[in-house]
Each structure stands twice: as structure tokens, then as C-alpha cells.
């Protein structure tokens, strides 16, 4: 079995101790020949074995053995390569019986590089005389020290072969784009091959240096057949700080951005005039802003966008493409506009890929950048259509490619008006952003719910407005009865002759008691003041008492301990709150312990008899806001007064239950059904006194809770006066008149003490005003025939409802008084037209009354005639609706 | 839903919620049978409840998936209702005691703050329970406080100051008074719209990072990244659901917050996740404007510029 050499893998005879080819011990051979011990290890000196005939190199050098041949080749390299190339060596070795080496010589001769071929051949020679190549590199590290941008420098990398044969490999630069190898432009990698030594220039390219606060570091990697070397390279390029302006001292783009953010306006010119760009250049950095600089703050934004600190606005191009048409030699112009939807500056620059199309510098103007396109000289290629592409780069490197065609012969037009933008990417011009974002705008907002909401609000407003006057300025919510009465007052009731107030209502600020005075008439005692309808012009002597659970409270008197306070709304005390037209005033008192709220409202309304604003409508709303039932009653006391007369007799008209009219100058108590529609007071005893005032108090407001008790009596001077409580002993108004005491009348109106459920409201009220005002237009129709004896006054009327006509008759006892009714007015049932006149004892005049009915709303003239012939006429306007029952 | 739509619907739903509150108090007898503090508290509580309901629902549609939407809304409503009840009780009581309108405005401001807080409570609870970072949840609550507070203040001020609609003048030149019902209705609607609008606006304007679906399933929608780990995929439970694309895995990718940076992570998917058309192999940092492609869906990652 042949033995194989462990080194050269060649087969040797099975009894060989050493390799025939290289002399290496065949250690894996079996034990010694004939079973003897194995031969000693170690090569046989094949190289020293003489050739059968010497080999002569072309230069004449003779070689006797392999060692000499190898050394001669090493020392006479070029001659050896020649011998190899010419095939001398191959033939010689074949002749020596070394077919293997002859083959090696042939392969080496075919090697493209003859030196490498010889080197390979030498490696295969069975000789120890030629040593392996060994590489030494100097220097082992490179430090260029401090450098400046633009400064070039070169050092030599020395390589030496400390062995024999040939060294070949490469030197490469790693992580240092500013380094190059070799002469000239230099390269990042260099191949080498040498026998003894080699010098390779290592260059610093100053243009490629980048300033940095850290040292620049790189490596040179030397790879060769003789080993691997790594040579670290270091250089320092210090950063030049920003030289001027508000950015001075900045040592990095980040610091520039920070300073610019702090002082955007001051820094803008530095960006605009390229100071920042130059600073970048001085430091060897690449300025991130491409194209022309924007102006103003836009330049700062441009910088921030380029650094990625601010997201760029989405921009779009106004045209999908441009088609030029023109005659040869003509000049054609067009422009492209790049716009942003956001209110941010747009900047852009563009290039064209064809020489016939010139792209001008972009004109930047806020949200729009305009790029001019010019074909300065249409080529003389008539009939042809040339194509080009304009590539626009805008904010944040958004790129658009706009196709441009030039049809030679004609005028230009646009391909389409649709703008190119993020949403239009599928169209002809190619948006070069990676994603077009088609349809990525989301769903449009649905305005229908918003419109519906506004319609609902509008509907509420309309609903609110339909019951006119339902609300009082900031006042309490009205109940149904008040709304009904308001409607009559404002819409359905009698219309006034004019808009002028004939009475004034003045309030005592502290207590909200009110007095009434007649504006057009003078007070007999104080002519500078108006005539009074109440004892005091501010109503100090009137009072209203609220009885809650048996405890009387005077309205208007706060008592913190008892929890009686003025009501509040939105922080405002609800006291003497006046409406816009000054005719309505309300005040609210809260009885907090029982949660009862009383609202007093006084409003000047049109008197139904006079058709003038001469009547005060007084209302009290009682509201149980507690969760419990409470018993509440209310009593109003009016200290009536006319001019100077505080004891004028009251006329009590007849009612269905009590057909007998009364003149009261003492006292009277009437309850429930016996309470008349109104009571009236005449200032003087002379019906024909042209200055005599007639006051009327309306007692039955339509729909309102009826008065439970009416008392006309003496003002309770001895029983608390203006602070008189709920009840007191009633006295005649003319008490002790015969002793020289003044008459002093008052009217007391009681509404029952009733249980009120939680949340329940009650509204009560009355009117007090003028039944006649001397000299007013509606006053006298024809009274020339009265002869000082008779005066006719109609009471509040309403179509279809009985009303009272009262004739005041003086000095006519025994006569008959007859009423003459116009068409449309008839006597109420059981009434007679003729009535006897009878003056009660102690009275100055008699009152004759008729209850009459007018079927329709109209104006009528009634006439009353005494049997002796004296007569009086009165005009009555019968309204369709009345505030009275 | 895009952010523009989110803001619009916040304001709109706020207005509607307030109008419903007005209708409830008007037709249930609250308007006529109650006054003062009680009435104010009832209206405030109802408004808080309904505003939290609508704003919470919109927030859930924008930021939540599947069943968590319901939980989010329930928490919102509970916080909104009870918080508003306390807030309006404080405001109305102070107003009743001192009579200063400013206290009413304070009450409405607190109501707005409570509603603003309510939409971030779920996120905070989830972060605590999952032991995740709470930064985004707290940020959301702060945004809610800012938006709700400003909205409540502006709306409350308008409602308190200009909350009366005058009745037109009659022929004789007299003023008929005020429109009590529509004054309250208008005031409440303005208040509701202000709170809704400002909460929505604050959430959008003050957001830190968000994703917009540029292409693919429901293109155009925008999602605020309100969690430290946001999942992307076609599973129902994914925060960003990309349905109808079989190249999207159930759990395809995640956007995770590590320190101050958002990273995109592919969950070992066969088709991969692409960032700016480069397939990612490991956690890759995201920058504002980056395009993430998952199957046929393209998402744009946006991040508010940070102070550096």
C-alpha cells in the first residue's frame, strides 16, 4: 500500500521512510522495514541532492541542486522569470524526473503575472533555502495632529519584506472618507506587490475634512500573503464657532437651531444672506437646505425643516403638466406655482432634464413659490413634439415631476387645472414621495347635526316668543293666570289713547311699599308736587302682611334671624327691579324657613274706563318652594287719599247678591260674593267740580284668586299704623270727626290663609287708579245740561258682561233719574231705567246706579236724566276683553 | 377618524349633550319645581354626565378598540357625573352664599376640568394595572385639564354673562322682557360646545405622537399614541387595526416608547414591516414623517417637535 506524504500528499512506495518529493518523514508509515523500528523523523535534504546535470539561468548562473536553483531565482528574479516563461525550467525538471515540478513550472509560466508565477513556483520547490515572505509596516499608527478644513497632507506608509519571495495584498481605508491612498486623486484602497520594500502615500484630503468637537478617527487595513496589519489614523479638526450676530458662538447646528429658535427674527437675515451656509462650509459640513434660501422667517423655517426639527407643510403644484406650443425661434414662458394649505412659507427649486427648457430661480412669496419655465428659443424642428421633465424639490424634500411637452408650431396650454398634491398623486405628474396618500384625508365632517342643533335652538326661541310677555326681565316665571292677564293687557284689552303715564308709582327703597300720585294734577297743598292717590307719595303708610303658618310678616321687612330676606338672582338683589319701559317693578321676598317666596309686582296699565296709563296693577305671587304644605295668606292695606281728602266716601256698586249701591264714609266689611267689581272714591262732593278726581280700585282681576274680604275703615293708627299686623279692630274712617279729628280712610284686601302644596303658586292682585281725570279728552261728552246736579260715570265694562253706570246726583231727592241707553246697550235683568233719587242721611249726594250690558265691543254714549230735566252724558268704550271678571 | 373630525364632533356632541340636558330639565319639571343650588346641581350633574358620555365615546372611538371602548366610556361617565355634581355643588353653593357670578363660572370651570380628566382616567388605570409607563396617561389628563378648564371657563363666562335673550321690542316701544327658556338653552349649548371643543382641541394640539393611516384600511384616520406600547395588526385587540389585508398578521408590529424615542418593532412576521421602504429586522427608531408599511397599509408616524 503506497504511503502518502503528509505535506505534499504525494504517493511514495510502501517501504519508503521519507517522501521522495520533499524528503519529509513519512511518520504515518508502518513500523520499520521488515517489522523493524520506524525511521527517525526529519526530512531528507532533497534540496541539497545534486541534479543529474546542472541548470543554467539565462544570465549564465549555474545551479547544481534545488537549493541553488531556488536561491538563484530569488537573486536573479528577472532572469528566472524569463526562464520560467520560456519553459526552460519545465523542460529541465522533466528531464530530472520531476514531472510534478515540471507541471508546477508550466502552471507558473501561464500565470498572468509573471512575478506571482515565479513566486508560486518557488513555493513548490523542495528547498529550505528560500524563506517565507515576512511583512513589516511603518508607521504602525498615524496621527496627523490638528488640521484645518481644506488643508492637504501626505505621509508615506513604508512596507518592507523581511523574508524572501514576493509580498502582495492590499491597503484599504476604513471609516475615513477624508483619507486616500496613492498619488493623484488617491483611492480608498490600493493593491500592492513587491519583493523587498514599498512606499505608499497616505493623503489627507482637506476638502473632505469635517470639523468636529471630537477627533476624526479611521483605520488603514493592510491585508497580504504575509500577514494582516491594522494602522489607526487620527486627526483633529476643531469647529469654528459661528462668527457673528445672534448666533455667535454656536459650535454645532443644534446650537444654531436653539439660538435661532430663541431669536427667530434676528437670526433670519443670517439664514437669508447665507452666513449660516458659509459657516457650514467653513466647518466642512453640508448645509442641509437645498436650493435657494427663503426670505424672512421662512428662511429660519426652511433650516428647521431641513434639520427635521419641524415637519414640512404639505405642498402641491398647481398644474399637472405643461404643454408648450410655439413656432421655431419663438420664446415661450410659463410658470409653476407650489402652494401650501397651511399658513407656512413655501420654498422650492427645480431642474429640467432637457436643454431647451430653462427653469428659473423660484420666486418665494409666503405660501406660494413660483418657478418660471422658459423656452427661450424653440428649436427648429417643426412638426415635432419634444418632451422634458421638471423636477421640483420643495419643503422637506417633497419632490414632484412635472411633464412638459413642446409642440413646435402653436401656443401653449395646460394639461389640466387640477393641482398636484398629496391627494392627486395618481394623476399624470409623478409625485416622487414614496406614498401618495391617496384618499387619506379622512371623512368630511357632517354638518347636518350642527344645523339640526341650531334649528332646535331656534325652535325653542320661537316657542319662547309665542306667549308674548310671558317673561319679566329676570323676574319670576309667570304662571298661567299671569300670562292670561298679561295677554289681555298687552294685546286684547283696550288700547290707550296715548303712551303717556298719568300716574307715578314711587317706592320706599327699604321696604318696597309704594305710593301713587297723579302726574298731571297738582297737590293742593304743595303745588310743586303731584296730587296724591295714597297718603304718602312713597306709600309709607301702606303695608302688606304675609301670614305664614299663623305668623304675620310685614312684606319688605328683612329679618335675618327669621330667615326673611330679599330674593336674589344671579347675585342681584331682586328689589325694585324695573322693566325696560319703566312701567313694571317687582320685588321678591324669600321666607327661607318655610321656603315661601312672595313677589310683589306693580305695573302701570291702561285704565279700561279712561284708556290712559292711569292705573296701577298690583300683584302678589305666592310660591311654596318647600317640600311641605304651608298655610299662607296675604293682606294688602292701601291708605287711600285723594288730593286733600282722606275721608271721602267710597261708592260700593251693586252686585248680583247685593243690588243696593252704597256710599261708605264710615266702615264696611264685605266678604266673597258681596265684594263688588270695584270701589270708587270721588274727591269732592261736587260731581261737576272740574278738578275733582275720581279714584277707582278694581277688585276682581280676571282669573285671579278672588279677594276673601274687603274692609274699608279707618287707617289703624292705634293698631300699629303702617306696621299693623294681619287683623285689628276696624273703626269708622270718620271716627271722632265730630270732635275735630281728621277723617282717615284705608282699604284692606284679604286673601284667605290657604294650605299650599309643595311647588304651588297663587297669584292675587287688584288695581288702583283713576276713574276720571279732569280735562282729559274722553272726559266730558256733553255736560252742559247737568245744572250742577248730576254726573254719570260708567264703571269698568266688557262686552257681554253687566257693568255699572252710576249717576252722582245732588239736591234732587224725590226726583226720578232715568238712564237712556244707546242701541246695543240694554239693562241687565231686573233692572229698571227709572230710579228714584234718595240721598242718605249725612251725605251730600246720592248715587243712582244701573247695571247694563253692551253686547258688542264698541264705543257708546249713555245719558242719565233727572225728571226736572238736568242730564249728564258719559262715553263708555266697551272692550272685547277686560282684565276684570 | 381624523383629528379635524374629532374636534368637530367633540364640539358638536358637547352642544347636543347640553341641549338634551336643557330639554330634560325643562320637561321633567326641574325648571319649574326647583331653584337655586338644587337646580344648578341637577343641571351641572346632568351636563357632566352627558358631556363625559359623548366626549368619552369619541375618545374611545379614536383611541380604543373592541370591548375596552365600553369600559372607557363607563369610567368616563362615572367620573364626569360625580365630579360635575361636586363641582356644581361647590359653584352653586358659593354663588348662593356670596351672590357673585364668578362662583358660577368657577363651578363650570371645574365641571370642564372634571370632564377633561375623565377621558384620561382609563388610560391611567390601565397603565397602573399593567405597570407600564404612566407618562402618556398623565399627559392626556393634563391636556384634558387644560382643555376642559379653558372650555368650562369660557363657556361658563358666556353663559353667566350673556345668557339672556331679549324679547324683541313691541310696537309701542316697550321691551317685553327676556326669553327664559331659550336663554338657558343657548347658554348651556354654548357651554357644552366650549367644553367639548376645547377638550378635543387640547387633546389634538398637545398630543406627543400620532399615526395617520395614509393608505389602506380606513385611510385618513389618525390615532394618538397614548400607550407606551401600541400594537398594529388585524386582530380586534390591536390598537391600530388594519383589517382586510391577509398580508397583515394578527399581531404584526408594535410601536413602543423607549425612553424618549418611539421604536418600530416587527413581530417576526413573514412579510415583514417596512420603514421608509426598508424592511426592519429589529427595533428601529422612528422619526417624524416616517412611513410604516404593513402589508398594503401605509401609516405615517408623526411626532411633535421636542424641545432639545
Contacts between the chains, C-beta under 8 A, distances in Angstrom:
chain1	res1	chain2	res2	distance
A	254	B	308	6.6
A	257	B	308	7.7
A	258	B	308	7.2
A	308	B	287	6.5
A	308	B	288	7.0
A	308	B	289	7.7
A	309	B	305	5.5
A	309	B	308	7.6
A	310	B	305	5.7
A	311	B	288	5.4
A	311	B	289	5.9
A	311	B	302	6.6
A	311	B	305	7.6
A	312	B	289	8.0
A	396	B	289	7.2
A	434	B	276	6.8
A	434	B	277	5.9
A	434	B	291	5.7
A	435	B	214	5.3
A	435	B	215	6.0
A	435	B	291	5.4
A	435	B	298	4.9
A	435	B	300	7.5
A	436	B	215	7.8
A	437	B	214	4.2
A	437	B	215	6.6
A	437	B	219	7.7
A	437	B	298	7.8
A	437	B	300	7.6
A	438	B	215	6.7
A	438	B	219	7.5
A	439	B	215	8.0
A	439	B	219	5.1
A	439	B	220	6.7
A	440	B	212	6.9
A	440	B	213	6.9
A	440	B	214	4.5
A	440	B	215	6.5
A	440	B	219	4.6
A	440	B	220	4.8
A	441	B	2	7.2
A	441	B	220	5.3
A	442	B	1	6.9
A	442	B	2	3.1
A	442	B	4	7.0
A	442	B	5	6.0
A	442	B	219	8.0
A	442	B	220	3.2
A	442	B	221	6.2
A	442	B	222	7.3
A	443	B	1	7.7
A	443	B	2	7.4
A	443	B	5	6.4
A	443	B	220	6.8
A	445	B	4	7.1
A	445	B	5	5.6
A	445	B	8	4.7
A	445	B	9	7.7
A	449	B	12	5.5
A	449	B	16	6.8
A	450	B	12	5.4
A	450	B	15	7.7
A	453	B	12	7.1
A	453	B	15	5.2
A	453	B	16	5.8
A	453	B	19	6.2
A	453	B	189	6.9
A	456	B	19	5.9
A	457	B	19	7.1
A	457	B	182	6.9
A	457	B	185	5.9
A	457	B	186	5.9
A	457	B	189	6.2
A	460	B	22	7.9
A	460	B	181	5.7
A	460	B	182	4.5
A	460	B	185	4.8
A	461	B	165	6.7
A	461	B	179	6.1
A	461	B	182	4.1
A	461	B	186	7.9
A	463	B	181	6.9
A	463	B	182	7.7
A	464	B	165	7.8
A	464	B	179	4.0
A	464	B	180	7.0
A	464	B	181	4.6
A	464	B	182	4.5
A	465	B	167	6.3
A	465	B	168	7.7
A	465	B	179	6.4
A	468	B	167	7.2
A	468	B	170	7.4
A	468	B	176	5.7
A	469	B	167	7.7
A	469	B	176	4.9
A	469	B	177	6.5
A	470	B	177	7.6
A	470	B	180	7.9
A	471	B	167	6.9
A	471	B	176	7.6
A	471	B	177	4.1
A	471	B	178	5.1
A	471	B	179	6.5
A	471	B	180	4.8
A	472	B	177	5.1
A	472	B	178	7.9
A	473	B	175	7.2
A	473	B	177	5.0
A	473	B	178	5.8
A	474	B	164	7.4
A	474	B	178	6.6
A	475	B	177	7.3
A	477	B	31	8.0
A	477	B	32	6.6
A	477	B	180	6.4
A	490	B	170	7.2
A	490	B	176	7.9
A	499	B	172	5.8
A	499	B	173	7.5
A	568	B	96	8.0
A	568	B	99	5.5
A	570	B	101	5.9
A	570	B	104	7.8
A	570	B	160	7.3
A	571	B	95	7.0
A	571	B	98	7.9
A	571	B	99	3.8
A	571	B	100	5.6
A	571	B	101	5.3
A	572	B	99	7.6
A	573	B	99	7.9
A	579	B	174	7.8
A	579	B	175	6.6
A	579	B	177	7.0
A	580	B	174	6.8
A	580	B	175	3.3
A	581	B	173	7.3
A	581	B	174	3.7
A	581	B	175	6.0
A	583	B	174	7.1
A	625	B	35	6.1
A	759	B	32	7.5
A	759	B	33	4.9
